[in-house]
């Protein structure tokens, strides 16, 4: 429902671009209010659309709970929510940030990866961020962030420390990334979704395995390994 239309609108690397005609998408908070440009939120669709599923077979209550009750209605307007976090830029292009139910358990604290990513992206130096959990003997898991920078910024240890402090200010000390790795690009599917499974593998230092046929650019993985 949100995907590039070749020749119809310009594309942006990594962006799912704009919704199809007739699909009224939005990025909202948990109260159903639209968030600001480039601010992380919940990707939702307003109003029904042609071809949408009408129920879950044999369990209509589950269909309603799972997809329609996560975000409360606004003035009778219900939101369809499939579980993805996203942001919308100044041109109206949508960037899917990942599943909101993806959590990291840091020293007994459950942290949503989308929340940390939103904090990173709110820094003017960050164009895009992806957060995964890295196994840690003491904490159980530690926060590992992959970050791509805006064109006018350069990677440095000083900027890493600044971003870590920024996350602490936005969320708290428990969410402070243990490691930040700068990257020119993140591994994504052809539809623009970040392949976090591959990032978790790289963060843990393991060899990449499993199906990578949906990966848009295999060279991205090689570059991420080289920056380790």
N, CA and C atoms as a LAMMPS dump frame, in Angstrom:
ITEM: TIMESTEP
0
ITEM: NUMBER OF ATOMS
684
ITEM: BOX BOUNDS ff ff ff
-5.0000000000000000e+02 5.0000000000000000e+02
-5.0000000000000000e+02 5.0000000000000000e+02
-5.0000000000000000e+02 5.0000000000000000e+02
ITEM: ATOMS id mol type element x y z
1 1 1 N 0.816 -1.209 0
2 1 2 C 0 0 0
3 1 3 C 0.849 1.258 0
4 2 1 N 2.084 1.136 0.47
5 2 2 C 3.037 2.246 0.393
6 2 3 C 4.284 1.678 -0.283
7 3 1 N 4.468 2.012 -1.538
8 3 2 C 5.563 1.421 -2.298
9 3 3 C 5.874 2.301 -3.495
10 4 1 N 7.099 2.248 -4.002
11 4 2 C 7.443 3.11 -5.15
12 4 3 C 6.604 2.805 -6.387
13 5 1 N 6.237 3.839 -7.091
14 5 2 C 5.579 3.716 -8.392
15 5 3 C 6.567 4.222 -9.44
16 6 1 N 7.318 3.321 -10.062
17 6 2 C 8.364 3.744 -11.009
18 6 3 C 7.812 4.654 -12.095
19 7 1 N 8.465 5.802 -12.243
20 7 2 C 8.052 6.76 -13.258
21 7 3 C 6.98 7.72 -12.816
22 8 1 N 6.288 7.382 -11.714
23 8 2 C 5.199 8.245 -11.254
24 8 3 C 5.707 9.34 -10.322
25 9 1 N 6.548 8.947 -9.356
26 9 2 C 7.126 9.913 -8.428
27 9 3 C 8.603 9.582 -8.24
28 10 1 N 9.431 10.566 -7.915
29 10 2 C 10.848 10.276 -7.658
30 10 3 C 10.993 9.386 -6.43
31 11 1 N 11.981 8.516 -6.446
32 11 2 C 12.226 7.653 -5.302
33 11 3 C 13.33 8.224 -4.425
34 12 1 N 13.396 7.727 -3.192
35 12 2 C 14.479 8.064 -2.261
36 12 3 C 15.033 6.751 -1.728
37 13 1 N 16.345 6.545 -1.791
38 13 2 C 16.911 5.284 -1.301
39 13 3 C 16.521 5.023 0.151
40 14 1 N 15.922 3.85 0.393
41 14 2 C 15.54 3.482 1.75
42 14 3 C 14.121 3.84 2.126
43 15 1 N 13.471 4.688 1.333
44 15 2 C 12.112 5.105 1.67
45 15 3 C 11.091 4.235 0.952
46 16 1 N 9.978 3.964 1.637
47 16 2 C 8.863 3.257 0.998
48 16 3 C 8.075 4.196 0.094
49 17 1 N 8.479 5.434 0.011
50 17 2 C 7.889 6.531 -0.776
51 17 3 C 6.497 6.877 -0.273
52 18 1 N 5.515 6.979 -1.175
53 18 2 C 4.192 7.472 -0.79
54 18 3 C 3.121 6.399 -0.974
55 19 1 N 1.984 6.573 -0.292
56 19 2 C 0.907 5.579 -0.429
57 19 3 C 0.308 5.594 -1.829
58 20 1 N -0.275 4.447 -2.191
59 20 2 C -1.041 4.373 -3.427
60 20 3 C -2.233 5.339 -3.351
61 21 1 N -2.714 5.803 -4.492
62 21 2 C -3.937 6.63 -4.487
63 21 3 C -5.08 5.888 -3.794
64 22 1 N -5.775 6.585 -2.911
65 22 2 C -6.881 5.992 -2.168
66 22 3 C -6.492 5.406 -0.831
67 23 1 N -5.178 5.302 -0.562
68 23 2 C -4.7 4.816 0.735
69 23 3 C -4.331 6.025 1.58
70 24 1 N -5.061 6.263 2.652
71 24 2 C -4.831 7.428 3.503
72 24 3 C -4.014 6.993 4.719
73 25 1 N -2.706 7.063 4.586
74 25 2 C -1.798 6.652 5.658
75 25 3 C -1.451 7.844 6.539
76 26 1 N -0.956 7.543 7.735
77 26 2 C -0.538 8.59 8.661
78 26 3 C 0.454 7.988 9.648
79 27 1 N 1.245 8.827 10.296
80 27 2 C 2.123 8.421 11.388
81 27 3 C 1.593 9.108 12.633
82 28 1 N 1.152 8.314 13.609
83 28 2 C 0.446 8.858 14.766
84 28 3 C 1.096 8.391 16.059
85 29 1 N 0.711 9.045 17.161
86 29 2 C 1.145 8.584 18.481
87 29 3 C 0.098 7.62 19.033
88 30 1 N 0.279 7.18 20.26
89 30 2 C -0.626 6.185 20.83
90 30 3 C -2.03 6.715 21.083
91 31 1 N -2.207 8.041 20.994
92 31 2 C -3.535 8.634 21.149
93 31 3 C -4.212 8.868 19.803
94 32 1 N -3.494 8.58 18.7
95 32 2 C -4.067 8.778 17.379
96 32 3 C -3.795 10.142 16.783
97 33 1 N -2.956 10.95 17.44
98 33 2 C -2.626 12.272 16.915
99 33 3 C -1.455 12.184 15.948
100 34 1 N -1.531 12.894 14.834
101 34 2 C -0.437 12.904 13.87
102 34 3 C 0.814 13.496 14.506
103 35 1 N 1.967 12.868 14.254
104 35 2 C 3.23 13.387 14.795
105 35 3 C 3.844 14.358 13.804
106 36 1 N 4.884 15.028 14.226
107 36 2 C 5.537 16.017 13.371
108 36 3 C 6.408 15.355 12.319
109 37 1 N 6.868 16.142 11.359
110 37 2 C 7.762 15.63 10.32
111 37 3 C 9.025 15.037 10.937
112 38 1 N 9.429 13.89 10.41
113 38 2 C 10.65 13.194 10.838
114 38 3 C 10.628 12.769 12.303
115 39 1 N 9.448 12.708 12.885
116 39 2 C 9.306 12.208 14.25
117 39 3 C 8.737 10.792 14.196
118 40 1 N 9.34 9.881 14.937
119 40 2 C 8.891 8.498 14.917
120 40 3 C 7.507 8.331 15.519
121 41 1 N 6.759 7.397 14.969
122 41 2 C 5.422 7.113 15.477
123 41 3 C 4.918 5.789 14.927
124 42 1 N 3.623 5.609 14.961
125 42 2 C 2.996 4.354 14.546
126 42 3 C 2.387 4.533 13.162
127 43 1 N 2.75 3.638 12.248
128 43 2 C 2.235 3.712 10.886
129 43 3 C 0.817 3.156 10.851
130 44 1 N -0.125 3.998 10.501
131 44 2 C -1.535 3.603 10.514
132 44 3 C -2.196 3.99 9.203
133 45 1 N -3.299 3.323 8.906
134 45 2 C -4.083 3.62 7.709
135 45 3 C -5.486 4.018 8.143
136 46 1 N -5.96 5.137 7.617
137 46 2 C -7.306 5.612 7.916
138 46 3 C -8.281 5.078 6.865
139 47 1 N -9.459 4.738 7.319
140 47 2 C -10.536 4.299 6.441
141 47 3 C -10.219 2.947 5.785
142 48 1 N -11.239 2.211 5.433
143 48 2 C -11.039 0.955 4.688
144 48 3 C -10.511 1.249 3.277
145 49 1 N -10.014 0.209 2.612
146 49 2 C -9.488 0.359 1.262
147 49 3 C -9.837 -0.879 0.451
148 50 1 N -9.797 -0.794 -0.854
149 50 2 C -10.138 -1.949 -1.694
150 50 3 C -9.225 -3.141 -1.419
151 51 1 N -9.814 -4.305 -1.23
152 51 2 C -9.034 -5.52 -1.07
153 51 3 C -8.539 -5.788 0.34
154 52 1 N -8.927 -4.991 1.311
155 52 2 C -8.455 -5.23 2.675
156 52 3 C -9.108 -6.484 3.254
157 53 1 N -8.394 -7.156 4.157
158 53 2 C -8.991 -8.329 4.793
159 53 3 C -10.086 -7.865 5.753
160 54 1 N -11.092 -8.706 5.918
161 54 2 C -12.259 -8.317 6.699
162 54 3 C -12.311 -8.956 8.075
163 55 1 N -11.532 -10.005 8.259
164 55 2 C -11.532 -10.672 9.558
165 55 3 C -10.387 -11.677 9.595
166 56 1 N -10.18 -12.294 10.752
167 56 2 C -9.316 -13.461 10.893
168 56 3 C -10.243 -14.665 10.974
169 57 1 N -10.024 -15.653 10.134
170 57 2 C -10.959 -16.774 10.034
171 57 3 C -11.205 -17.414 11.401
172 58 1 N -12.462 -17.453 11.779
173 58 2 C -12.862 -18.112 13.019
174 58 3 C -12.623 -17.296 14.272
175 59 1 N -12.062 -16.094 14.129
176 59 2 C -11.763 -15.309 15.338
177 59 3 C -11.889 -13.809 15.037
178 60 1 N -13.112 -13.322 14.817
179 60 2 C -13.3 -11.899 14.498
180 60 3 C -12.867 -10.968 15.622
181 61 1 N -12.955 -11.43 16.883
182 61 2 C -12.525 -10.586 17.996
183 61 3 C -11.012 -10.336 17.941
184 62 1 N -10.255 -11.353 17.567
185 62 2 C -8.81 -11.192 17.45
186 62 3 C -8.472 -10.185 16.349
187 63 1 N -9.196 -10.233 15.244
188 63 2 C -8.984 -9.278 14.155
189 63 3 C -9.178 -7.853 14.648
190 64 1 N -10.23 -7.634 15.418
191 64 2 C -10.512 -6.292 15.929
192 64 3 C -9.455 -5.845 16.935
193 65 1 N -9.073 -6.749 17.856
194 65 2 C -8.086 -6.39 18.881
195 65 3 C -6.707 -6.113 18.279
196 66 1 N -6.302 -6.98 17.357
197 66 2 C -4.944 -6.913 16.825
198 66 3 C -4.72 -5.71 15.921
199 67 1 N -5.695 -5.424 15.055
200 67 2 C -5.468 -4.429 14.015
201 67 3 C -6.209 -3.108 14.202
202 68 1 N -7.245 -3.062 15.018
203 68 2 C -8.081 -1.867 15.086
204 68 3 C -8.185 -1.229 16.463
205 69 1 N -7.701 -1.892 17.516
206 69 2 C -7.874 -1.335 18.855
207 69 3 C -6.566 -0.898 19.506
208 70 1 N -5.441 -1.072 18.815
209 70 2 C -4.156 -0.656 19.399
210 70 3 C -4.105 0.862 19.549
211 71 1 N -4.643 1.567 18.564
212 71 2 C -4.714 3.029 18.597
213 71 3 C -6.179 3.422 18.735
214 72 1 N -6.54 4.2 19.75
215 72 2 C -7.954 4.533 19.965
216 72 3 C -8.5 5.4 18.839
217 73 1 N -9.778 5.267 18.517
218 73 2 C -10.371 6.072 17.447
219 73 3 C -10.425 7.552 17.82
220 74 1 N -10.36 8.391 16.808
221 74 2 C -10.453 9.842 16.976
222 74 3 C -11.723 10.324 16.293
223 75 1 N -12.678 10.835 17.084
224 75 2 C -13.942 11.335 16.533
225 75 3 C -14.614 10.297 15.635
226 76 1 N -14.613 9.051 16.102
227 76 2 C -15.243 7.988 15.333
228 76 3 C -14.378 7.409 14.234
229 77 1 N -13.183 7.962 14.056
230 77 2 C -12.264 7.497 13.021
231 77 3 C -11.36 6.4 13.578
232 78 1 N -11.455 5.195 13.015
233 78 2 C -10.623 4.09 13.453
234 78 3 C -9.338 4.016 12.621
235 79 1 N -8.283 3.49 13.236
236 79 2 C -6.994 3.36 12.575
237 79 3 C -6.625 1.889 12.429
238 80 1 N -6.252 1.496 11.219
239 80 2 C -5.711 0.164 11.004
240 80 3 C -4.223 0.205 11.319
241 81 1 N -3.769 -0.663 12.221
242 81 2 C -2.372 -0.671 12.651
243 81 3 C -1.83 -2.093 12.591
244 82 1 N -0.816 -2.312 11.741
245 82 2 C -0.257 -3.656 11.55
246 82 3 C 0.985 -3.905 12.377
247 83 1 N 1.463 -2.893 13.125
248 83 2 C 2.579 -3.109 14.042
249 83 3 C 3.899 -2.504 13.643
250 84 1 N 3.905 -1.611 12.656
251 84 2 C 5.161 -1.002 12.212
252 84 3 C 5.308 0.428 12.73
253 85 1 N 6.547 0.781 13.059
254 85 2 C 6.872 2.16 13.375
255 85 3 C 7.412 2.847 12.132
256 86 1 N 7.212 4.134 12.021
257 86 2 C 7.637 4.848 10.817
258 86 3 C 7.817 6.326 11.12
259 87 1 N 8.353 7.023 10.148
260 87 2 C 8.397 8.485 10.182
261 87 3 C 8.053 8.982 8.78
262 88 1 N 7.607 10.22 8.702
263 88 2 C 7.257 10.839 7.423
264 88 3 C 8.076 12.114 7.286
265 89 1 N 8.783 12.243 6.168
266 89 2 C 9.673 13.4 6.018
267 89 3 C 8.93 14.616 5.471
268 90 1 N 9.692 15.66 5.207
269 90 2 C 9.095 16.925 4.781
270 90 3 C 8.456 16.847 3.396
271 91 1 N 8.77 15.817 2.618
272 91 2 C 8.181 15.639 1.292
273 91 3 C 7.009 14.663 1.302
274 92 1 N 6.625 14.196 2.496
275 92 2 C 5.528 13.255 2.587
276 92 3 C 5.913 11.823 2.3
277 93 1 N 7.206 11.537 2.27
278 93 2 C 7.683 10.179 2.032
279 93 3 C 7.748 9.412 3.361
280 94 1 N 7.354 8.152 3.314
281 94 2 C 7.315 7.326 4.519
282 94 3 C 8.574 6.459 4.62
283 95 1 N 9.094 6.379 5.843
284 95 2 C 10.266 5.567 6.136
285 95 3 C 9.871 4.565 7.209
286 96 1 N 9.822 3.286 6.87
287 96 2 C 9.432 2.249 7.818
288 96 3 C 10.627 1.918 8.703
289 97 1 N 10.464 2.085 10.004
290 97 2 C 11.572 1.926 10.944
291 97 3 C 11.632 0.535 11.562
292 98 1 N 10.561 -0.232 11.449
293 98 2 C 10.579 -1.583 11.994
294 98 3 C 9.379 -1.866 12.866
295 99 1 N 9.348 -3.082 13.409
296 99 2 C 8.251 -3.521 14.246
297 99 3 C 8.317 -2.856 15.616
298 100 1 N 7.179 -2.4 16.113
299 100 2 C 7.159 -1.761 17.422
300 100 3 C 7.181 -2.782 18.545
301 101 1 N 6.922 -4.063 18.222
302 101 2 C 6.987 -5.081 19.258
303 101 3 C 8.38 -5.694 19.362
304 102 1 N 9.351 -5.11 18.646
305 102 2 C 10.732 -5.562 18.72
306 102 3 C 11.371 -4.895 19.943
307 103 1 N 11.71 -5.676 20.96
308 103 2 C 12.221 -5.118 22.204
309 103 3 C 13.582 -5.717 22.549
310 104 1 N 14.336 -4.967 23.353
311 104 2 C 15.624 -5.408 23.868
312 104 3 C 15.513 -5.47 25.382
313 105 1 N 16.017 -6.535 25.967
314 105 2 C 15.977 -6.697 27.424
315 105 3 C 17.349 -6.334 27.985
316 106 1 N 17.462 -5.105 28.513
317 106 2 C 18.722 -4.604 29.053
318 106 3 C 18.634 -4.569 30.574
319 107 1 N 19.358 -5.459 31.221
320 107 2 C 19.39 -5.524 32.686
321 107 3 C 17.981 -5.556 33.281
322 108 1 N 17.096 -6.343 32.66
323 108 2 C 15.742 -6.484 33.168
324 108 3 C 14.779 -5.419 32.687
325 109 1 N 15.249 -4.441 31.915
326 109 2 C 14.397 -3.387 31.378
327 109 3 C 14.081 -3.689 29.913
328 110 1 N 12.8 -3.695 29.584
329 110 2 C 12.385 -3.942 28.198
330 110 3 C 12.309 -2.62 27.459
331 111 1 N 13.176 -2.463 26.465
332 111 2 C 13.257 -1.227 25.7
333 111 3 C 12.815 -1.474 24.266
334 112 1 N 11.923 -0.644 23.763
335 112 2 C 11.502 -0.744 22.37
336 112 3 C 12.572 -0.185 21.453
337 113 1 N 12.944 -0.946 20.423
338 113 2 C 13.974 -0.464 19.508
339 113 3 C 13.521 0.799 18.773
340 114 1 N 12.227 0.876 18.463
341 114 2 C 11.742 2.044 17.732
342 114 3 C 11.915 3.322 18.545
343 115 1 N 11.731 3.224 19.854
344 115 2 C 11.87 4.4 20.711
345 115 3 C 13.3 4.929 20.683
346 116 1 N 14.275 4.015 20.723
347 116 2 C 15.677 4.431 20.683
348 116 3 C 16.028 4.978 19.308
349 117 1 N 15.516 4.342 18.273
350 117 2 C 15.761 4.825 16.912
351 117 3 C 15.182 6.223 16.712
352 118 1 N 13.995 6.455 17.253
353 118 2 C 13.385 7.784 17.135
354 118 3 C 14.231 8.837 17.83
355 119 1 N 14.804 8.476 18.981
356 119 2 C 15.67 9.414 19.693
357 119 3 C 16.905 9.735 18.869
358 120 1 N 17.493 8.736 18.241
359 120 2 C 18.677 8.967 17.415
360 120 3 C 18.351 9.832 16.201
361 121 1 N 17.243 9.513 15.528
362 121 2 C 16.873 10.247 14.322
363 121 3 C 16.521 11.703 14.636
364 122 1 N 16.118 11.985 15.863
365 122 2 C 15.789 13.362 16.231
366 122 3 C 17.031 14.245 16.327
367 123 1 N 18.228 13.643 16.32
368 123 2 C 19.469 14.424 16.309
369 123 3 C 19.723 14.897 14.88
370 124 1 N 20.106 16.151 14.677
371 124 2 C 20.263 16.686 13.313
372 124 3 C 21.305 15.972 12.464
373 125 1 N 22.238 15.25 13.082
374 125 2 C 23.287 14.576 12.318
375 125 3 C 22.831 13.252 11.73
376 126 1 N 21.707 12.708 12.225
377 126 2 C 21.31 11.343 11.872
378 126 3 C 20.231 11.358 10.791
379 127 1 N 20.52 10.62 9.709
380 127 2 C 19.535 10.462 8.645
381 127 3 C 18.662 9.251 8.89
382 128 1 N 19.269 8.17 9.399
383 128 2 C 18.532 6.928 9.624
384 128 3 C 19.255 6.123 10.694
385 129 1 N 18.5 5.342 11.443
386 129 2 C 19.087 4.523 12.508
387 129 3 C 18.342 3.204 12.641
388 130 1 N 19.077 2.177 13.02
389 130 2 C 18.485 0.874 13.316
390 130 3 C 19.145 0.34 14.576
391 131 1 N 18.337 -0.128 15.508
392 131 2 C 18.84 -0.592 16.804
393 131 3 C 18.517 -2.071 16.982
394 132 1 N 19.502 -2.834 17.448
395 132 2 C 19.31 -4.258 17.74
396 132 3 C 19.944 -4.56 19.095
397 133 1 N 19.653 -5.744 19.61
398 133 2 C 20.253 -6.17 20.865
399 133 3 C 21.498 -7.003 20.615
400 134 1 N 22.537 -6.734 21.382
401 134 2 C 23.778 -7.502 21.307
402 134 3 C 23.936 -8.291 22.608
403 135 1 N 24.224 -9.583 22.522
404 135 2 C 24.382 -10.379 23.752
405 135 3 C 25.437 -9.791 24.673
406 136 1 N 25.099 -9.71 25.964
407 136 2 C 26.012 -9.144 26.954
408 136 3 C 25.978 -10.017 28.208
409 137 1 N 27.154 -10.396 28.724
410 137 2 C 27.228 -11.311 29.866
411 137 3 C 26.639 -10.72 31.141
412 138 1 N 26.722 -9.404 31.289
413 138 2 C 26.245 -8.751 32.506
414 138 3 C 24.783 -8.315 32.372
415 139 1 N 24.451 -7.616 31.278
416 139 2 C 23.123 -7.039 31.106
417 139 3 C 22.129 -7.987 30.443
418 140 1 N 22.621 -9.055 29.867
419 140 2 C 21.751 -9.915 29.072
420 140 3 C 21.794 -9.493 27.623
421 141 1 N 21.442 -8.233 27.38
422 141 2 C 21.567 -7.613 26.065
423 141 3 C 22.024 -6.176 26.231
424 142 1 N 22.734 -5.677 25.236
425 142 2 C 23.138 -4.275 25.225
426 142 3 C 22.609 -3.641 23.948
427 143 1 N 22.464 -2.333 23.942
428 143 2 C 21.929 -1.608 22.799
429 143 3 C 23.042 -1.393 21.771
430 144 1 N 22.819 -1.863 20.567
431 144 2 C 23.769 -1.71 19.47
432 144 3 C 23.057 -0.942 18.369
433 145 1 N 23.59 0.226 17.995
434 145 2 C 22.923 1.092 17.021
435 145 3 C 23.745 1.218 15.745
436 146 1 N 23.069 1.077 14.624
437 146 2 C 23.65 1.346 13.316
438 146 3 C 23.082 2.669 12.829
439 147 1 N 23.96 3.584 12.414
440 147 2 C 23.528 4.943 12.107
441 147 3 C 24.083 5.389 10.758
442 148 1 N 23.222 5.966 9.928
443 148 2 C 23.67 6.652 8.717
444 148 3 C 23.522 8.152 8.951
445 149 1 N 24.496 8.908 8.477
446 149 2 C 24.558 10.341 8.771
447 149 3 C 24.048 11.196 7.618
448 150 1 N 23.586 12.385 7.976
449 150 2 C 23.27 13.384 6.967
450 150 3 C 24.561 13.784 6.246
451 151 1 N 24.396 14.256 5.014
452 151 2 C 25.554 14.493 4.161
453 151 3 C 26.587 15.458 4.689
454 152 1 N 26.192 16.396 5.519
455 152 2 C 27.124 17.416 6
456 152 3 C 27.886 16.99 7.251
457 153 1 N 27.632 15.775 7.742
458 153 2 C 28.283 15.299 8.97
459 153 3 C 29.233 14.143 8.654
460 154 1 N 30.295 14.06 9.454
461 154 2 C 31.287 13.001 9.291
462 154 3 C 31.353 12.142 10.552
463 155 1 N 31.645 10.864 10.357
464 155 2 C 31.747 9.942 11.487
465 155 3 C 32.961 10.272 12.34
466 156 1 N 32.791 10.233 13.657
467 156 2 C 33.896 10.494 14.579
468 156 3 C 33.524 9.956 15.954
469 157 1 N 34.529 9.749 16.792
470 157 2 C 34.267 9.308 18.165
471 157 3 C 33.506 10.37 18.945
472 158 1 N 33.801 11.636 18.632
473 158 2 C 33.102 12.731 19.313
474 158 3 C 31.604 12.686 19.008
475 159 1 N 31.272 12.402 17.745
476 159 2 C 29.857 12.339 17.373
477 159 3 C 29.194 11.123 18.015
478 160 1 N 29.898 10.014 18.119
479 160 2 C 29.347 8.839 18.805
480 160 3 C 28.96 9.181 20.235
481 161 1 N 29.874 9.829 20.947
482 161 2 C 29.596 10.202 22.336
483 161 3 C 28.438 11.19 22.427
484 162 1 N 28.366 12.089 21.456
485 162 2 C 27.278 13.073 21.446
486 162 3 C 25.927 12.378 21.238
487 163 1 N 25.902 11.38 20.351
488 163 2 C 24.652 10.652 20.102
489 163 3 C 24.237 9.825 21.31
490 164 1 N 25.208 9.246 21.991
491 164 2 C 24.887 8.474 23.199
492 164 3 C 24.285 9.387 24.269
493 165 1 N 24.866 10.565 24.433
494 165 2 C 24.33 11.52 25.401
495 165 3 C 22.939 11.982 24.99
496 166 1 N 22.728 12.119 23.695
497 166 2 C 21.423 12.558 23.19
498 166 3 C 20.343 11.529 23.536
499 167 1 N 20.654 10.24 23.385
500 167 2 C 19.69 9.189 23.726
501 167 3 C 19.38 9.219 25.221
502 168 1 N 20.399 9.438 26.036
503 168 2 C 20.184 9.521 27.49
504 168 3 C 19.256 10.675 27.822
505 169 1 N 19.445 11.804 27.165
506 169 2 C 18.59 12.969 27.409
507 169 3 C 17.148 12.709 26.971
508 170 1 N 16.985 11.99 25.853
509 170 2 C 15.646 11.763 25.303
510 170 3 C 14.889 10.668 26.043
511 171 1 N 15.593 9.611 26.483
512 171 2 C 14.92 8.442 27.063
513 171 3 C 15.364 8.166 28.492
514 172 1 N 16.675 8.115 28.702
515 172 2 C 17.213 7.795 30.02
516 172 3 C 18.496 6.997 29.888
517 173 1 N 19.209 6.872 31.001
518 173 2 C 20.531 6.236 30.98
519 173 3 C 20.461 4.77 30.587
520 174 1 N 19.366 4.085 30.905
521 174 2 C 19.271 2.661 30.619
522 174 3 C 19.264 2.392 29.117
523 175 1 N 18.863 3.388 28.31
524 175 2 C 18.778 3.218 26.857
525 175 3 C 20.056 3.646 26.142
526 176 1 N 21.071 4.044 26.884
527 176 2 C 22.314 4.509 26.263
528 176 3 C 22.94 3.401 25.417
529 177 1 N 23.178 3.646 24.119
530 177 2 C 23.784 2.604 23.28
531 177 3 C 25.169 2.23 23.77
532 178 1 N 25.429 0.924 23.875
533 178 2 C 26.756 0.481 24.237
534 178 3 C 27.726 0.662 23.09
535 179 1 N 27.198 0.561 21.881
536 179 2 C 28.031 0.729 20.692
537 179 3 C 27.212 1.366 19.582
538 180 1 N 27.852 2.284 18.854
539 180 2 C 27.251 2.9 17.675
540 180 3 C 28.18 2.653 16.495
541 181 1 N 27.631 2.124 15.418
542 181 2 C 28.43 1.889 14.222
543 181 3 C 27.864 2.722 13.081
544 182 1 N 28.708 3.57 12.5
545 182 2 C 28.278 4.4 11.372
546 182 3 C 28.305 3.574 10.092
547 183 1 N 27.337 3.797 9.235
548 183 2 C 27.234 3.045 7.988
549 183 3 C 26.746 3.952 6.867
550 184 1 N 27.213 3.66 5.657
551 184 2 C 26.738 4.416 4.499
552 184 3 C 25.3 4.055 4.161
553 185 1 N 24.923 2.809 4.453
554 185 2 C 23.57 2.332 4.172
555 185 3 C 23.265 1.16 5.09
556 186 1 N 21.985 0.84 5.225
557 186 2 C 21.539 -0.278 6.053
558 186 3 C 20.971 -1.372 5.158
559 187 1 N 21.114 -2.634 5.559
560 187 2 C 20.577 -3.724 4.733
561 187 3 C 19.057 -3.7 4.716
562 188 1 N 18.486 -3.607 3.51
563 188 2 C 17.04 -3.495 3.387
564 188 3 C 16.522 -4.423 2.3
565 189 1 N 15.254 -4.749 2.434
566 189 2 C 14.575 -5.484 1.38
567 189 3 C 14.261 -4.509 0.248
568 190 1 N 13.808 -5.043 -0.861
569 190 2 C 13.479 -4.18 -2.004
570 190 3 C 12.29 -3.274 -1.716
571 191 1 N 11.505 -3.624 -0.709
572 191 2 C 10.371 -2.778 -0.335
573 191 3 C 10.756 -1.724 0.694
574 192 1 N 12.035 -1.732 1.12
575 192 2 C 12.512 -0.675 1.998
576 192 3 C 12.559 -1.012 3.472
577 193 1 N 12.252 -2.255 3.871
578 193 2 C 12.286 -2.62 5.288
579 193 3 C 13.694 -3.057 5.694
580 194 1 N 14.117 -2.573 6.849
581 194 2 C 15.438 -2.931 7.366
582 194 3 C 15.441 -4.396 7.79
583 195 1 N 16.47 -5.129 7.372
584 195 2 C 16.596 -6.549 7.732
585 195 3 C 17.363 -6.65 9.051
586 196 1 N 16.628 -6.572 10.148
587 196 2 C 17.243 -6.549 11.475
588 196 3 C 17.901 -7.879 11.833
589 197 1 N 17.406 -8.947 11.251
590 197 2 C 18.035 -10.237 11.508
591 197 3 C 19.511 -10.206 11.118
592 198 1 N 19.816 -9.571 9.998
593 198 2 C 21.203 -9.474 9.55
594 198 3 C 22.001 -8.534 10.442
595 199 1 N 21.367 -7.458 10.903
596 199 2 C 22.067 -6.529 11.797
597 199 3 C 22.38 -7.189 13.132
598 200 1 N 21.453 -8.007 13.636
599 200 2 C 21.714 -8.724 14.894
600 200 3 C 22.892 -9.682 14.733
601 201 1 N 22.976 -10.31 13.567
602 201 2 C 24.087 -11.228 13.296
603 201 3 C 25.413 -10.483 13.276
604 202 1 N 25.438 -9.332 12.615
605 202 2 C 26.664 -8.532 12.552
606 202 3 C 27.044 -8.009 13.931
607 203 1 N 26.063 -7.566 14.702
608 203 2 C 26.337 -7.027 16.038
609 203 3 C 26.937 -8.084 16.957
610 204 1 N 26.488 -9.332 16.808
611 204 2 C 26.988 -10.407 17.665
612 204 3 C 28.275 -11.022 17.14
613 205 1 N 28.728 -10.57 15.968
614 205 2 C 29.981 -11.076 15.414
615 205 3 C 29.866 -12.429 14.752
616 206 1 N 28.653 -12.864 14.453
617 206 2 C 28.445 -14.17 13.839
618 206 3 C 28.456 -14.055 12.321
619 207 1 N 28.62 -15.193 11.665
620 207 2 C 28.575 -15.227 10.206
621 207 3 C 27.128 -15.132 9.741
622 208 1 N 26.905 -14.387 8.679
623 208 2 C 25.561 -14.225 8.139
624 208 3 C 25.102 -15.54 7.521
625 209 1 N 23.905 -15.984 7.898
626 209 2 C 23.351 -17.22 7.358
627 209 3 C 21.873 -17.006 7.074
628 210 1 N 21.258 -18.007 6.478
629 210 2 C 19.842 -17.897 6.178
630 210 3 C 19.6 -17.241 4.832
631 211 1 N 18.34 -17.027 4.535
632 211 2 C 17.931 -16.499 3.24
633 211 3 C 18.219 -15.003 3.144
634 212 1 N 18.981 -14.604 2.136
635 212 2 C 19.257 -13.186 1.89
636 212 3 C 18.769 -12.769 0.504
637 213 1 N 17.873 -13.563 -0.073
638 213 2 C 17.428 -13.301 -1.443
639 213 3 C 16.625 -12.016 -1.568
640 214 1 N 16.019 -11.581 -0.465
641 214 2 C 15.22 -10.351 -0.534
642 214 3 C 16.054 -9.1 -0.271
643 215 1 N 17.347 -9.27 0.021
644 215 2 C 18.212 -8.128 0.288
645 215 3 C 18.435 -7.335 -0.994
646 216 1 N 18.262 -6.026 -0.905
647 216 2 C 18.36 -5.173 -2.087
648 216 3 C 19.796 -5.047 -2.594
649 217 1 N 20.764 -4.908 -1.67
650 217 2 C 22.155 -4.671 -2.062
651 217 3 C 23.071 -5.473 -1.144
652 218 1 N 23.655 -6.555 -1.673
653 218 2 C 24.507 -7.412 -0.861
654 218 3 C 25.781 -6.705 -0.403
655 219 1 N 26.238 -5.704 -1.149
656 219 2 C 27.483 -5.019 -0.79
657 219 3 C 27.362 -4.267 0.53
658 220 1 N 26.133 -3.966 0.947
659 220 2 C 25.925 -3.27 2.219
660 220 3 C 26.453 -4.115 3.377
661 221 1 N 26.237 -5.431 3.327
662 221 2 C 26.711 -6.304 4.395
663 221 3 C 28.229 -6.299 4.476
664 222 1 N 28.896 -6.348 3.328
665 222 2 C 30.357 -6.342 3.312
666 222 3 C 30.91 -5.054 3.929
667 223 1 N 30.281 -3.942 3.602
668 223 2 C 30.74 -2.652 4.146
669 223 3 C 30.529 -2.582 5.655
670 224 1 N 29.415 -3.144 6.135
671 224 2 C 29.161 -3.13 7.586
672 224 3 C 30.19 -3.985 8.317
673 225 1 N 30.565 -5.097 7.733
674 225 2 C 31.59 -5.939 8.358
675 225 3 C 32.951 -5.233 8.396
676 226 1 N 33.255 -4.503 7.33
677 226 2 C 34.539 -3.812 7.259
678 226 3 C 34.668 -2.72 8.311
679 227 1 N 33.54 -2.143 8.738
680 227 2 C 33.591 -1.069 9.729
681 227 3 C 33.593 -1.588 11.154
682 228 1 N 33.61 -2.914 11.336
683 228 2 C 33.58 -3.493 12.685
684 228 3 C 34.898 -3.275 13.393
